[in-house]
Amino acid sequence: MPSAPHANAAISQICTRVVESANALRPALYLEFDMYFSPAFVRRPVFAQVQWGLPRVSSETGAQFEDTESGYAMSLDVPGLAKEQLRIEIDQRIVRINAVDDAPRSFSAAYRLPTPLDAEASTAKLENGVLSLNLIKLAPVVTARAVAIA
């Protein structure tokens, strides 16, 4: 059985190696963290894809989701904002909604949906402070091809 000084030295070496490893990973972790919390990125919840479907209500923005046959119906309250003061961007599965700079209040949210969206076919309507989006699912592209047998 090792004596106490030798055991303490071994533990100290192990702890030093663990700290050095953690310090080596720190820049990568900061980059990952900064990606989600930098001013350039939307500071609202981004929902990860889940097998059982969409969240019913976003806890932070109060957005409501419904999975429809052709896509997703989404609605959220944006009182005090006119349609000219909102910008909606769709990039594959991510929907970003932001208030423009001259809007009377700030609003920023982003949502990741389970399937890619067709930005051209999707629509939005603002009525009585409620923004309603009809987000159309992108039709899957079939890439399978028949191969002739020689």
Secondary structure, DSSP 8 states (H G I E B T S, - for coil): ---HHHHHHHHHHHHHHHHHHHHHHHHHHHHHHHHHHSTTS--S------TT---SB-TTT--EEEE-SSEEEEEEE-TT--GGGEEEEEETTEEEEEE-TTSSS--EEEEE-SS-EEEEEEEEEEETTEEEEEEEE-------------
